[in-house]
Amino acid sequence: VGASILLLRACLALLASPIYLLSYLGIWEPFCKKVFFPFILDQICEAHDKKSKKHKQELFRNLPDFRGPSGELRLLEIGTGGGSNFQFYPPGCKVTCSDINPNFQESLSRNMKKNQHLSYEGFLVAAGEDLGQVASGSVDAVVCTLVLCSVSSVRSTLREVMRVLRPGGAFYFLEHVAAEHSSWKYFWQQVCYPTWKLIFAGCCLTRELWKNLEEAKFSELKIQHISLAMPWMPIEPHIVGYGVK
């Protein structure tokens, strides 16, 4: 199996050789960040949103239960991208957006206009591992969807989530994860891994994120393993749920 994976990886790398060359020359990363990734993420999010809509509606249904003592719901979204989650947040929710990539303005402003039931507090250019601009214990909810696959450290990101959440606050997630190790899906995830990671801005296909969440010491953790089939994409297995600090 190992030899087959290496052979197929080499074939895939050959097909993607122009991108590997651009990467070697230092051209791919800035182009990917500014142009390719915001464009392709828009397309993927549109397809993914259709598949995940009922799961997200169910997931965010109890968000109002986590309002702070003042009656307000202060929410921080890590990796906001174009803002495709805004539609699921309750009216009056105060949203702070954050993303390591500031190049999603077009789709972000479009989704802000569409969702005027929310109050937008600001946009931080920040990595999930370093939310120093957000005060400790200052938010009621943190949301992270399709982001933990590409942070450089899942553990550090979850540590920051715990820091910024007030006690009793909640962390909501929906993420694609590694398939069952004995499955063909996992075989193809391993084949695609290096090329996929290069093309899709550091996205890792084989992270077992439920393990990181279980280690993060939430007082209550609800995780559901679901399947969201995306045509021609090795990201079918997902986890969805929330953890309470």
Phi, psi and chi 1 to 4 in degrees:
 res  aa     phi    psi   chi1   chi2   chi3   chi4
   1 VAL       -  -43.7  172.6      -      -      -
   2 GLY   -56.2  -42.7      -      -      -      -
   3 ALA   -66.6  -40.7      -      -      -      -
   4 SER   -61.8  -41.7  -43.2      -      -      -
   5 ILE   -62.5  -45.1  -72.2  168.7      -      -
   6 LEU   -63.6  -40.7  -70.1  174.3      -      -
   7 LEU   -64.4  -47.1  179.4   65.3      -      -
   8 LEU   -67.6  -34.2  -71.7  163.5      -      -
   9 ARG   -61.4  -41.8  -87.4 -176.0 -178.9  178.4
  10 ALA   -64.2  -40.7      -      -      -      -
  11 CYS   -62.1  -42.9  -64.7      -      -      -
  12 LEU   -66.2  -40.3 -155.8   51.9      -      -
  13 ALA   -64.4  -34.8      -      -      -      -
  14 LEU   -65.2  -43.9 -161.8   60.0      -      -
  15 LEU   -62.2  -36.0  -73.5  170.7      -      -
  16 ALA   -96.3   16.7      -      -      -      -
  17 SER   -56.6  -35.1   54.5      -      -      -
  18 PRO   -59.4  -37.4  -23.5   33.3      -      -
  19 ILE   -70.3  -40.5  -67.6  173.3      -      -
  20 TYR   -61.0  -39.0  -82.8   91.2      -      -
  21 LEU   -65.9  -47.2  177.6   63.2      -      -
  22 LEU   -59.8  -36.7  -69.3  173.3      -      -
  23 SER   -65.7  -44.1  175.1      -      -      -
  24 TYR   -60.5  -36.6  177.0   73.4      -      -
  25 LEU   -82.9   -2.3  -63.6  171.2      -      -
  26 GLY    79.2   14.9      -      -      -      -
  27 ILE   -95.4  -33.7  -62.7  166.7      -      -
  28 TRP   -63.7  -46.5  174.7 -108.1      -      -
  29 GLU   -59.9  -50.8 -155.7  176.8  -50.4      -
  30 PRO   -62.7  -38.3   10.0  -19.8      -      -
  31 PHE   -65.0  -42.9  170.6   76.8      -      -
  32 CYS   -61.3  -46.6  178.1      -      -      -
  33 LYS   -63.9  -43.5 -164.3  175.9  173.3 -177.7
  34 LYS   -84.0  -40.6  -85.0 -157.4  155.5  125.1
  35 VAL  -115.7  -59.3 -179.0      -      -      -
  36 PHE   -65.3  -51.9  176.0   77.8      -      -
  37 PHE   -64.9  -47.4 -163.5   58.8      -      -
  38 PRO   -57.3  -39.1  -27.8   35.8      -      -
  39 PHE   -67.7  -50.5  169.0   76.8      -      -
  40 ILE   -70.0  -33.9 -155.4   77.2      -      -
  41 LEU   -65.3  -37.1 -160.7   67.1      -      -
  42 ASP   -56.5  -46.2 -120.6   13.6      -      -
  43 GLN   -66.7  -46.0  -46.4  -52.6  -51.3      -
  44 ILE   -64.3  -43.6  -68.1  172.0      -      -
  45 CYS   -61.2  -39.2  -85.0      -      -      -
  46 GLU   -60.4  -46.7 -156.8  173.3  -50.0      -
  47 ALA   -68.5  -42.3      -      -      -      -
  48 HIS   -66.7  -39.1 -165.9  -85.3      -      -
  49 ASP   -60.7  -38.6  -77.2  -14.6      -      -
  50 LYS   -63.1  -42.6  -77.4  177.9 -173.7  151.9
  51 LYS   -71.0  -35.6  -62.2  -91.3 -176.8 -169.2
  52 SER   -99.7    0.2   63.0      -      -      -
  53 LYS   -53.7  -49.4 -171.4  167.6 -173.5  176.1
  54 LYS   -67.0  -32.7   66.1  176.6 -163.6  -59.8
  55 HIS   -67.8  -39.4  -66.4  -70.7      -      -
  56 LYS   -69.9  -40.3  -76.8 -171.9  177.1  179.3
  57 GLN   -58.3  -43.6  -76.5  168.7  -26.0      -
  58 GLU   -66.7  -44.2 -175.3   58.1   40.5      -
  59 LEU   -60.0  -48.1  172.5   65.0      -      -
  60 PHE   -88.3    1.8  -65.6  123.2      -      -
  61 ARG   -56.6  -37.4 -173.9  170.6  -71.0  159.7
  62 ASN   -95.3   12.5   68.5  -13.2      -      -
  63 LEU   -52.1  -43.9 -105.3  176.5      -      -
  64 PRO   -58.7  -23.4  -23.6   33.9      -      -
  65 ASP   -64.8  -17.4  -61.3   -9.5      -      -
  66 PHE  -101.4   16.8  -68.1   97.9      -      -
  67 ARG   -55.1  145.8  -70.5 -178.9 -159.2  -80.9
  68 GLY   -74.6  177.7      -      -      -      -
  69 PRO   -56.7  -28.1  -21.6   30.3      -      -
  70 SER   -76.6   -8.9   63.9      -      -      -
  71 GLY    91.1   -5.1      -      -      -      -
  72 GLU   -91.5  155.1  -72.0 -178.8  -22.1      -
  73 LEU  -113.9  108.0  179.7   68.6      -      -
  74 ARG   -97.5  118.3  -66.1  155.5  -52.3  164.8
  75 LEU  -121.3  134.4 -175.8  148.0      -      -
  76 LEU  -112.1  127.1  168.1   70.7      -      -
  77 GLU  -107.4  125.0 -178.7  163.4    2.1      -
  78 ILE   -92.7  127.8  -61.1  173.5      -      -
  79 GLY    70.1   52.6      -      -      -      -
  80 THR   -61.1  -33.3  -53.6      -      -      -
  81 GLY    58.1 -127.5      -      -      -      -
  82 GLY   -88.4    1.7      -      -      -      -
  83 GLY    84.2   32.0      -      -      -      -
  84 SER   -70.3  -11.7   64.5      -      -      -
  85 ASN   -88.2  -11.9  -72.5  -32.0      -      -
  86 PHE   -53.7  -37.9  -65.9  161.8      -      -
  87 GLN   -59.7  -20.9   57.2 -175.8  -55.4      -
  88 PHE   -94.1   -5.8  -57.6  106.3      -      -
  89 TYR   -86.3  146.6  -59.6  157.1      -      -
  90 PRO   -72.7  153.6   23.1  -29.6      -      -
  91 PRO   -54.5  140.8  -24.0   32.3      -      -
  92 GLY    83.4   -5.4      -      -      -      -
  93 CYS   -62.3  133.8  177.4      -      -      -
  94 LYS   -95.8  109.8  -63.3 -171.9  167.7 -133.7
  95 VAL  -103.9  126.9 -178.2      -      -      -
  96 THR  -107.0  124.2  -60.4      -      -      -
  97 CYS   -95.6  144.5  -53.1      -      -      -
  98 SER  -143.3  144.1   75.1      -      -      -
  99 ASP  -158.2  146.2 -154.4  -66.5      -      -
 100 ILE   -74.1  -21.5 -164.2  168.2      -      -
 101 ASN  -111.5  114.3 -174.1  -14.5      -      -
 102 PRO   -86.0   14.0   30.4  -29.8      -      -
 103 ASN   -97.5   29.5  -63.1  -63.3      -      -
 104 PHE  -108.0   17.9  -66.1   98.9      -      -
 105 GLN   -51.3  -42.7  -66.4   96.9  -31.4      -
 106 GLU   -60.4  -54.6 -155.2  179.4  -55.8      -
 107 SER   -71.6  -29.3   44.4      -      -      -
 108 LEU   -66.0  -47.2 -169.5   64.5      -      -
 109 SER   -68.9  -31.7   55.7      -      -      -
 110 ARG   -62.7  -45.5 -171.3  170.7   64.9 -123.4
 111 ASN   -71.9  -29.3  -84.6  -41.6      -      -
 112 MET   -66.0  -43.5  -79.7  176.4  161.8      -
 113 LYS   -61.9  -39.3  -77.7 -165.2 -171.1   95.8
 114 LYS   -68.8  -27.2  -99.6 -165.8 -135.5  164.8
 115 ASN  -119.8   67.9  -65.7  -77.1      -      -
 116 GLN   -84.0    7.1  -67.2 -173.4    0.4      -
 117 HIS   -78.6   -5.1   64.2  -68.9      -      -
 118 LEU  -107.5  160.4  -55.2  175.0      -      -
 119 SER  -111.7  119.5  162.2      -      -      -
 120 TYR   -94.4  117.7  -60.7   99.8      -      -
 121 GLU   -88.7  -20.5  -59.5  -73.0  -80.2      -
 122 GLY   155.6  170.0      -      -      -      -
 123 PHE  -126.8  122.5 -175.5   93.6      -      -
 124 LEU  -106.0  131.6  -46.0  174.4      -      -
 125 VAL   -88.7  100.6  178.7      -      -      -
 126 ALA  -154.6  148.1      -      -      -      -
 127 ALA   -82.0  152.5      -      -      -      -
 128 GLY   -58.6  -27.9      -      -      -      -
 129 GLU   -79.2  -11.9  -58.2   90.4  -29.7      -
 130 ASP  -139.8   82.6 -178.3   15.3      -      -
 131 LEU  -102.6   39.7  -61.3  166.8      -      -
 132 GLY   -55.9  -23.1      -      -      -      -
 133 GLN   -74.8  -10.1  -59.9  167.9   72.2      -
 134 VAL  -105.3  127.1 -176.1      -      -      -
 135 ALA   -67.9  147.6      -      -      -      -
 136 SER   -61.0  138.2  -60.5      -      -      -
 137 GLY    64.6   24.1      -      -      -      -
 138 SER  -100.4   -5.9   65.2      -      -      -
 139 VAL  -123.5  152.6  -64.3      -      -      -
 140 ASP   -89.0  -28.2  -55.4  -56.8      -      -
 141 ALA  -147.3  143.3      -      -      -      -
 142 VAL  -121.4  135.2  175.7      -      -      -
 143 VAL  -120.3  140.3  171.3      -      -      -
 144 CYS  -148.8  109.9 -167.6      -      -      -
 145 THR  -126.7  130.3   61.1      -      -      -
 146 LEU    53.0   45.4  -57.5 -175.4      -      -
 147 VAL  -126.9  -38.6  171.8      -      -      -
 148 LEU   -64.1  -16.5  -67.5  177.8      -      -
 149 CYS   -68.3  -23.9   56.4      -      -      -
 150 SER  -120.9    1.9   54.4      -      -      -
 151 VAL   -70.0  153.1  -64.2      -      -      -
 152 SER   -75.1  -24.9   55.1      -      -      -
 153 SER  -142.5  113.8  166.6      -      -      -
 154 VAL   -65.6  -42.2  178.1      -      -      -
 155 ARG   -60.5  -46.5 -163.3  167.9  -76.0  163.4
 156 SER   -65.2  -37.7  -56.3      -      -      -
 157 THR   -63.6  -45.0  -59.0      -      -      -
 158 LEU   -67.2  -31.1  -68.5  176.5      -      -
 159 ARG   -64.6  -41.4 -153.4  175.7  -65.5  133.8
 160 GLU   -66.9  -38.6  -82.7  -69.7   77.5      -
 161 VAL   -57.4  -48.5  165.9      -      -      -
 162 MET   -61.6  -36.9  -73.6  -61.1 -138.0      -
 163 ARG   -67.5  -46.1 -178.8 -174.6   66.4   77.4
 164 VAL   -77.4  -22.6  -58.2      -      -      -
 165 LEU   -72.4  140.8  -86.4  176.5      -      -
 166 ARG   -76.0  157.2   63.8  163.9  175.1   82.2
 167 PRO   -57.9  132.3  -23.9   33.7      -      -
 168 GLY    89.7   -4.7      -      -      -      -
 169 GLY   -78.7  169.6      -      -      -      -
 170 ALA  -128.8  146.3      -      -      -      -
 171 PHE  -109.8  120.7  172.2   58.1      -      -
 172 TYR  -105.2  138.1  -72.2   80.3      -      -
 173 PHE  -142.7  150.0   54.8   86.9      -      -
 174 LEU  -146.4  114.1 -172.8  151.4      -      -
 175 GLU  -139.4  146.4  -60.5  -77.0  -14.9      -
 176 HIS   -82.8  147.4   67.7   83.0      -      -
 177 VAL  -137.2  177.2  -68.6      -      -      -
 178 ALA   -65.3  143.2      -      -      -      -
 179 ALA   -78.4  171.1      -      -      -      -
 180 GLU   -55.7  129.7  177.1   62.1   49.8      -
 181 HIS   -58.3  -29.4  -78.2 -150.7      -      -
 182 SER   -87.2    3.9   58.3      -      -      -
 183 SER   -94.3  160.7   66.5      -      -      -
 184 TRP   -65.8  -31.7  -84.9  108.5      -      -
 185 LYS   -59.6  -42.6  -79.2  175.6 -161.6  149.4
 186 TYR   -67.9  -38.3 -173.8   66.3      -      -
 187 PHE   -56.0  -48.3  173.6   83.4      -      -
 188 TRP   -70.8  -31.6  -73.9  110.4      -      -
 189 GLN   -61.9  -40.4  -76.8  180.0  -26.6      -
 190 GLN   -68.2  -37.8  -72.7  179.9  -68.6      -
 191 VAL   -63.0  -47.4  167.2      -      -      -
 192 CYS   -76.5  -20.6  -62.8      -      -      -
 193 TYR   -42.8  -60.3 -174.8   95.2      -      -
 194 PRO   -64.5  -43.7  -13.8   25.9      -      -
 195 THR   -69.8  -41.4  -60.4      -      -      -
 196 TRP   -59.8  -44.9 -178.6  -84.8      -      -
 197 LYS   -61.8  -39.2 -168.8  176.0  179.6 -174.7
 198 LEU   -68.4  -47.2  172.2   68.3      -      -
 199 ILE   -70.2  -39.8  -65.3  174.4      -      -
 200 PHE  -103.9   47.1  -66.7  103.6      -      -
 201 ALA    50.9   47.1      -      -      -      -
 202 GLY    87.1   10.9      -      -      -      -
 203 CYS   -70.7  123.2  172.7      -      -      -
 204 CYS   -99.5  129.7  -62.1      -      -      -
 205 LEU   -84.8  -19.9  -69.2  169.0      -      -
 206 THR  -114.3   26.7   54.8      -      -      -
 207 ARG   -78.4  135.2  -74.7 -173.1  174.2  170.0
 208 GLU   -99.5   73.1  -61.9  177.2  -32.1      -
 209 LEU   -64.5  -24.8  -65.0  168.9      -      -
 210 TRP   -61.3  -30.6   62.4   90.9      -      -
 211 LYS   -67.9  -42.3  -67.8 -179.8  178.7  174.0
 212 ASN   -61.9  -40.5  -59.0   97.1      -      -
 213 LEU   -66.8  -38.8  -72.3  157.9      -      -
 214 GLU   -66.3  -30.7  -78.0  158.3    5.0      -
 215 GLU   -79.3  -14.4  -76.7  165.6   13.7      -
 216 ALA   -78.2   -2.3      -      -      -      -
 217 LYS    61.9   46.8  -60.1 -161.4  166.6   52.8
 218 PHE   -73.2  148.8  -71.8  100.8      -      -
 219 SER   -72.8  -25.9   63.4      -      -      -
 220 GLU  -144.9  134.5 -177.4 -169.3  -23.6      -
 221 LEU  -138.9  123.2 -179.7   62.1      -      -
 222 LYS  -114.7  117.3  -65.2 -160.4  176.6  -21.0
 223 ILE  -125.8  131.9  -61.2 -175.4      -      -
 224 GLN  -122.4  132.2 -167.7 -173.2   -8.4      -
 225 HIS   -90.9  123.7  -72.6 -104.1      -      -
 226 ILE  -130.0  169.4   59.8  167.8      -      -
 227 SER  -120.9  123.2 -178.3      -      -      -
 228 LEU  -123.7   97.2  -66.9  176.1      -      -
 229 ALA   -73.8  120.4      -      -      -      -
 230 MET  -110.8  124.0  -60.2  -77.2  -70.5      -
 231 PRO   -54.9  130.3   -9.9   14.5      -      -
 232 TRP    61.9   20.5  -59.1  101.0      -      -
 233 MET  -125.2  137.3  -63.8 -174.9  110.8      -
 234 PRO   -85.1   38.0   30.1  -30.2      -      -
 235 ILE  -123.4   42.3   56.9  167.4      -      -
 236 GLU   -73.2  -46.9 -169.9  172.6  -39.4      -
 237 PRO   -72.7  133.0   -6.7   21.8      -      -
 238 HIS  -132.4  161.0  -76.4   62.8      -      -
 239 ILE  -121.3  148.1   53.3  168.7      -      -
 240 VAL  -141.3  143.4   61.0      -      -      -
 241 GLY   161.5 -163.4      -      -      -      -
 242 TYR  -151.0  156.6   66.2   94.3      -      -
 243 GLY  -126.7  143.7      -      -      -      -
 244 VAL  -106.6  134.8  179.7      -      -      -
 245 LYS   -75.4      -  177.3  172.1  168.4  178.4
